[in-house]
């Protein structure tokens, strides 16, 4: 297995949604002086070249981050995310796209800590190279299995990002199982799950299963960029499910999601869903 390489999809519409939400969560945790941990169960390579290698084959970033790159009319929270991407492209040209760990590294403070896991051998090696000398703990291991040993983190504050490729259909159930165990050990943590919008049953059922987890509050947001194909195959969008979300996240998403539909939408099927359960 382990054929999935995120470099093929770097900077696409799903990355835009995922990393925009990630930035909001990290900004929120940083409002308090107390330290927090950032835990990424499927960290990937950490950073991706857009002008060579895998990324140029489908150039998915062209219908994702590139559509936001030069706009001056973005809502402030969305513009903040774009600026973080621009920060690693210092010549003003879009040549690199930061993965979730590199987004986080730009926002973590001296007292905060990062724990990264990646099972794919090639991506794990690239991840170690990209964060060499940074003091970040990186493990070439299964993030689902590793998560249990980290919770609860010493500062009792953390963002846990769970972003498997779902190339193995068992990932859907492993997400649910990992969250059940995580909540049992660390009920106050902020957990964010990325998921694909597909017609297959396990993908469609995942958000409904997450709504049943024993937490007081959650937010489910998804972005469809195109209509479902006539054959019913392919990813037409993606979503983020956040357990114990910041109090202000729903309002930020109400402001930003119509903008993302307008800019990233590819046909009349573009739309978004925003649901919440409040404490």
N, C-alpha and C positions, 0 to 999 in steps of 0.2 A: 504494500500500500504506500502511503506517504508520497504520493505523486504530486500533491498540491504544492504550488509555489505562488505565494502572494504577489510576487513581482509581475506576474501577468496582468494583475488587476489593480496595481498601485495607482492611487489617486482617482479611482472611479467614483461613481455616485455613492456607492456603499461606504467607501472610505470617508467621503465628505460628511455623511451623516454620522458615522461612528466617531470620527475624530472631533467633529463639532461638539457632539454630546460629551465626549471625554474632556474637552477643554472646560466646559461648563462645570463638570463635576470636580475637576482639580482646582479650578478657581474658587469654588465654594469651600472645599476643604482647607484652602489656604487662608480663608478669612479669620480663622483662629490661629493663634501663635503656636499652639501645641502641634507637635510633629504628627505626621501620618505616613503610612506606607502605600506605595503603588505596587500592586501585584498583577502581573500579566501572565495568564496561563498558556497563551499561544502567541508568543511575542514576535514570531517571524524573524526577518533579518534585521529589522530595526530601521533601515533606510533603503531606498530603492532608486536606482538610476532610471530616468525616464527617456533618455536619449540614446540608449543602447540596450542590448540584451533582451530579456523577456518582455519588458514593458513596451517595446516598440512593435511587437508582433500584432497586438490588437489595439494599442494606443488608447486604452480605456480612459486614461486621464483626460483625453481631449473632450469627452462628454461629462467630465467630472470637475476636478479642481481647475482646469483651464478655463472653464466657463465663468469662474468667479475671479480669475486672476487680475484682470484689469478694470473691474467694475468699481465705481466710486459711490454706488447707491445701496450698498449692502447694509442691513441692520448692524448695529455696533457689535453684538455678540458674534455674528457671522464674520464680520470684518476682522475681529480679533483672531479667530481661527486662521483666516487667510494670511494674516501677518506672521503667524508662527511658521507657516509653510514657507513664506517668503524669507524668513530669517535664516534658513539654511541654504538659500539660493542668493548669495550675497552679490552676485553680478546682475541681479534683476532678471535673469533668464531662468525659466523653469527647467531645471535639469535633474533635480532631486525631489523625491517625495518622502517625508518622514513617516515611518510607521508609528504605531501607538507608543512604543517606548521612547522614541525620540521626541514626540510631542510632549510626553510627560517630563522628560529630562529638562526641557526648557522651562517648565513651570515649577518643578520641585525646588524647595528651599534647602538650605544647609542642613537643617534638622530632619528633613524627610529622607525616606529610604525607598529604593526600588528593588523589586525581586522579579526576575524574568525567567520564563521557562519556554523552551522550544524543543520539540521532539525530532523534527526533520534534521538530519545530520548536516546537510549543506547550509541551511538557514541558521542552524545553531552556531556553526563555525563563523558565518558572516556576522551574526549578532555579537559574538565574542570580539570579533575584530572591530566592529563599529563602536563598542563600548570599552575597548581596551584602556586600562588605566583610569577608568572613571569611578572605581569603587563600587560599581553596581554588581549585585550578586546575580550570576547567570548560570543556569543549569541546563544541560542537555538532557531533558527528561520530560515525562508526561505531566503536563501542568495539572490535569485533573487529579492525578494521584498525589502530586506534590503539595497541592493546596491544603490538604488536611493538616499537615505538619506545621503550617505557618499561622494557623488561626487558633486563638486570637493573636494578633500582632502585639508586641510589647506596648506601643502607645495607645492601644485600643481605638485606633482610628485608621481607616484604610479604604481605598478604592480597589476593588477586585474586578478586573476586566476579563471576561470569558469570551473568547472569540475564536472558536474552533473552525476549521474549514468545512466541516460537515460532509467531507468526502466519504467518511464512514458513517453510515446511517445510525450507528450506535451512539454517535456524538449527541444526538438529540436527547436521548435518555440520560447520557452521562452528564449533560448540562443540568438537568433536573436533579439528579442524584447528588452532584457536587454542591448545588445550592442548598439542598436539604441539609446536608452535612455541615456546610459552611454556616448556615443560619443557626444551627444547633450549637455550634462552637462560638460564633461571633455574630450575635443577632443584630447588633447596631451598625455593622459594616455597610458600606455602599457597594452594591453589586451591580455591574452593568453587563448585559449579555447582548452580543450582536447575533442576528439571525437572518438568513436569506428568506426572501419572499418567493416561494415556489408553490406549484400546484400539488406537489406530493403531500400525502396526509401527515407525515411526521413533521414537516416544516409548518404546515398550517395549524397543527395542534400545539406546537411548542408554546406560543404566547398564552394559550388558554391554560396549559399546564402550569405555567409560571404564575398566573393569577391566583392559583390555589395554594401557593406557598405561604407559610405562616408568618407573614410580615404585615404591619399595619398600613404601609403605604407603598405604592408602586406607580410607575409611569410606563406606558407602552406607546412608542412612537414609531411609525413606519412611513417610508417614502417609496411610492411606486413611480418609476420614471417612464413607464410605457405600458401599453395594454398587454394582457396575457396573450401569448401567441395562440393561433388557431389549433396548433398541435398540443398546446398545454405544457410545452417544455421550456426550460430556460428560466433564469432569474429575472423577474420583472421589477424587483425592488428589494429593499432590505429594511430591517427594523432594529431598534434598540429597546431593550426592556430593562428598566432601572428599578432595583429594589432599594428602599430607604432613600428616595431621591431628595435633593435639596428642595426646600419649600418654594423656591422661585423658579424651578426648572420648567414647570408647566407653562407659566406666563411667557418665558423666553421662547419656548417651542411654538406657542401660539403666534408669536411675532415672526419667527423665522421660517417655519415650515411652508407657509404660502409662497414665500420668496424662493425657497428651494424647488418647489413644484414648478414655478414659473421659469426659473433659470435652467434647471436640470431636466425638466420634462421633455420627452422625445416625441410624444404624440398625445392624442386626446385622452388617453388612459392615465396620464400622470395625475397623482393625487396623494393625499396623506391621511393617516389615521393618528389621532392623539387621544389617548384614554388615560384615566388616572383613578386610583383609589387613595383617598386621603386618610390620614390618621384621625 
